Amino acid sequence: MSKPFSHTARIAITALGIIGMIPSAPAYAGAVTGQATEWTQLLNNSELVGLVGQSAEQIQNQVQQITQLAEQIQNQIRIYENMLQNTLQLPSHIWGQVESDLTRLQGLVNQGQGIAFSMGNIDDVLKQRFQSFAEFKSGLANDASFSSSYQDWSDTNRDTIASTLRAAGFTAEQFGSEEATMSQLRSMSQSAVGQMQALQVGHQIAAQQVAQSQKLRGLVSQQMTMMATWYQSEQAAKDLAQTRREEFFRSTAPSTSGGQMMEPRW
C-alpha cells in the first residue's frame, strides 16, 4: 500500500484493539508493513496463520457493528431534522446529543479506514511470508490484490466525505479531528440554519458510511474466503506429502534371496 493514511486513521488502528499484527503509531503505510513483517518473524508459520484467522474474524464482526451503528446514527439524525423543522432552534441539551452522535459518526469513519488498512496489511504480510499465498488467485477482477482494493476503498470513502463537506461549504480539515469537529459544531449551534446544515451533512455522511461499510464487509468476507481456501490447499498438500513419507518408510526392502552367493576367487 503506497499512500500514507491520515493521522486519525492511523490512531484508529490502535483504537480498534483487535489487530494484534499491527504495531502502534506507524508513520506511513509502508513503514507499518516493514515493522509488521519484522514482528511476525517471532511467529512460526502455523502461529501466524492462526493469528490472522482470529483477527480477520474479529474484523468481520467489527465491520458489522460499524454498519449497524451508522444506521442508528442516520435514523437519529433524521429525528433531529424533524424536530428542528417544528421549532425555531434545537435546545442546548438536544444539541449536545447531536454533537455526541456526530462525534460517534466521525469515530466510525476512522474505524473503517483503520480496518481497511489492517486487512490490506495482513494481505501484504502473508504474501511476504508464503510464496504460495502470493501466487494464489484471489478472485478479484483485473488481477487486483486485496491490498490495493482496500486502498481504493479507503480513497473512495475519504473523497466522498470530502465532496459532501465541500458541497455544504465546509472543508475536510474542519471535521478532521474531534477537537476541530466540536469547535465547528459549537459555532453552528448558534443558529437554526447552522444546526440544519450540520444535520444535513451528518445525515449524508451517515448514509454514505452505511453503504461503504457494506462494501467493506463484502471485501473482508471475500478475503476471508480466499484465505480459508488457500489454507485448505496448503494443508492438503502437506497431508499428501506426509502420507507419502509414511508410506515410503513403511515399505519393506525387496528380498535379496535367490541370487548368486559372492565368494572370493584367488
C-alpha positions, 0 to 999 in steps of 0.5 A: 500500500503506497499512500500514507493514511491520515493521522486519525486513521492511523490512531484508529488502528490502535483504537480498534484493539483487535489487530494484534499484527499491527504495531502502534503509531506507524508513520506511513503505510509502508513503514507499518508493513516493514515493522509488521513483517519484522514482528511476525518473524517471532511467529512460526508459520502455523502461529501466524496463520492462526493469528490472522484467522482470529483477527480477520474474524474479529474484523468481520464482526467489527465491520458489522457493528460499524454498519449497524451503528451508522444506521442508528446514527442516520435514523437519529439524525433524521429525528433531529431534522424533524424536530428542528423543522417544528421549532425555531432552534434545537435546545442546548441539551438536544444539541449536545446529543447531536454533537455526541452522535456526530462525534460517534459518526466521525469515530466510525469513519476512522474505524473503517479506514483503520480496518481497511488498512489492517486487512490490506496489511495482513494481505501484504504480510502473508504474501511476504511470508508464503510464496504460495499465498502470493501466487494464489488467485484471489478472485478479484477482477483485473488481477487486483490484490486485496491490498490495493482494493482496500486502498481504493476503498479507503480513497473512495470513502475519504473523497466522498466525505470530502465532496459532501463537506465541500458541497455544504461549504465546509472543508475536510480539515474542519471535521478532521479531528474531534477537537476541530469537529466540536469547535465547528459544531459549537459555532453552528449551534448558534443558529437554526440554519447552522444546526440544519446544515450540520444535520444535513451533512451528518445525515449524508455522511451517515448514509454514505458510511452505511453503504461503504461499510457494506462494501467493506464487509463484502471485501473482508468476507471475500478475503476471508474466503480466499484465505480459508481456501488457500489454507485448505490447499496448503494443508492438503498438500502437506497431508499428501506429502506426509502420507507419502513419507509414511508410506515410503518408510513403511515399505519393506526392502525387496528380498535379496534371496535367490541370487548368486552367493559372492565368494572370493576367487584367488 
